[in-house]
């Protein structure tokens, strides 16, 4: 009864007004281009006209061996690129953060900065610097290895089909290790003292304190880092392009979805770009990333226990 | 102090402002190009020579990086922000632009009569009726060698393949020099300086190239596989770690005097002259037996066209007519030794190395790179695949036969000659 007599609330315009700028900007620079890409992938340029062809571009991408072989190769390489990041970058990132948060470490601020610096460097600098470091002709790598008597282990890694992708993945790990480190470091710092003190009272210290108390508390952050790594890796392009060129040699062994998309969309050397096939590849990348993020959101994140303090 | 600075600033802006006004009446033409290396030559020699004769027209040379040029130009043309004059890649890239209406028809441009049909072929429609770029230059492939090294080791300039490999063996045995400066990291070196350099001697230049386009020959034929077999034999003569050696690495190895032979394109001459501290010579790709007809790759490489959307079309045409004139050819060929003019009027060149290269035009038959005309229109792209496979053959990843088969299969999947 009370509800009927209560005066009707005025429409709350201010909510719309406050949301509008973000919504408009996001729509204009994210949603519209995305929709444009999806639309472009359903068309084909026939006699200088854009003709609607349904899913023909995707049929070509998966049905025509000239495209599908390259696509699966790029996807496989991309998965390997991601695996290396997950196996190397994130565990080392967690380890560095744990070391940094140790109160007994001296010069922590210096290490933190030094390890984070590569992350803010341009890809071009990173790619070029590592190309030079690893160069068999003028690089410091062969020289340094010679000093410790390991010259025989040196090979031109970036030029060998079997090593190039792993080498580039490790370069990328080197560059981005600062991000998981910082996020985990922040998470570790936010663990309340009471929890740690309670653990100490119960006799849990040192390594077992890390495994039993801290690690479970930072798991949500590790989850976020994994998903950031996943999205970043499947969108990667710059490092491969600057270090290996658009043909991602040798013999396409470092070709990932980003470089494959670049060649298809913009063309390369004598190859004329085909925006429609490029859009089809971009759509597949979008779907792969969307799928990965959904798996994470619905299967992993809902099971992570959150601790409220 | 502050007042002085402020006055100086105000004065500065005032002067700049007037300069801007003074130039506003002139027409400014922008040139799109991938030849960043030529920036000083355009700025110091070519543009002043043109501007002196044509007051009121200002020209700005605005290059972008070679590997980004095509993509960047395409995007600029689509957006309507491209320059008035467009440096043309040969064949399909430019033909595509012409068909899209981005390049204007220049068939009637005064000065076009200075070029032979072969020179114009790279920038014509398939039926040869419309020309859309003024041919500027071609590049010739061959080998540049370190004359001091050859003298020291007592090696004669090789003319046959046996002599060539004997020379390489001798350099390798001596050990002072890396026999050949080439890497496979950038892929195109292997294809352009390797396959397209030595290939014409096997497939008999134009004869083989035309037959391939007509479908009478296949890339799996003996004449097309043999250059790969020779490339595979180069591997032991390349430097340590050649798999990760980039194109600038190769250039530096040679100009620092650490390598004896450099599989080259003539465009290197300008750079090598300024960097190498030793005497250099050049020889064409060796033939099988002494006295065989030699074939060289004399590749039409660069031309200039008119952006159809240019607002200054008349001034741009004046400029293009000048590009087609013998005046331009003389300045250009001498300023850029190694880019040989396609002008029918013979151009006098000073550079001895450039003279050596161009002298092969008289004794050998010229052809262009086999993959450029028509054959690189589809997917997979024959030129790009040739890069990858040539590097594979040298790296030992693929046998010559396997590489040739992959290329032919790729070509067969979209190219049906005679239709």
Boltz contact constraints between the chains, C-beta under 6 A:
constraints:
  - contact:
      token1: [A, 66]
      token2: [B, 379]
      max_distance: 6.0
  - contact:
      token1: [A, 66]
      token2: [B, 380]
      max_distance: 6.0
  - contact:
      token1: [A, 66]
      token2: [B, 413]
      max_distance: 6.0
  - contact:
      token1: [A, 136]
      token2: [B, 240]
      max_distance: 6.0
  - contact:
      token1: [A, 136]
      token2: [B, 241]
      max_distance: 6.0
  - contact:
      token1: [A, 136]
      token2: [B, 244]
      max_distance: 6.0
  - contact:
      token1: [A, 137]
      token2: [B, 249]
      max_distance: 6.0
  - contact:
      token1: [A, 156]
      token2: [B, 241]
      max_distance: 6.0
  - contact:
      token1: [A, 156]
      token2: [B, 243]
      max_distance: 6.0
  - contact:
      token1: [A, 156]
      token2: [B, 244]
      max_distance: 6.0
  - contact:
      token1: [A, 158]
      token2: [B, 244]
      max_distance: 6.0
  - contact:
      token1: [A, 159]
      token2: [B, 185]
      max_distance: 6.0
  - contact:
      token1: [A, 159]
      token2: [B, 243]
      max_distance: 6.0
  - contact:
      token1: [A, 159]
      token2: [B, 244]
      max_distance: 6.0
  - contact:
      token1: [A, 160]
      token2: [B, 243]
      max_distance: 6.0
  - contact:
      token1: [A, 247]
      token2: [B, 187]
      max_distance: 6.0
  - contact:
      token1: [A, 249]
      token2: [B, 187]
      max_distance: 6.0
  - contact:
      token1: [A, 251]
      token2: [B, 388]
      max_distance: 6.0
  - contact:
      token1: [A, 251]
      token2: [B, 392]
      max_distance: 6.0
  - contact:
      token1: [A, 251]
      token2: [B, 397]
      max_distance: 6.0
  - contact:
      token1: [A, 266]
      token2: [B, 71]
      max_distance: 6.0
  - contact:
      token1: [A, 269]
      token2: [B, 384]
      max_distance: 6.0
  - contact:
      token1: [A, 270]
      token2: [B, 376]
      max_distance: 6.0
  - contact:
      token1: [A, 270]
      token2: [B, 381]
      max_distance: 6.0
  - contact:
      token1: [A, 270]
      token2: [B, 383]
      max_distance: 6.0
  - contact:
      token1: [A, 271]
      token2: [B, 381]
      max_distance: 6.0
  - contact:
      token1: [A, 271]
      token2: [B, 384]
      max_distance: 6.0
  - contact:
      token1: [A, 272]
      token2: [B, 96]
      max_distance: 6.0
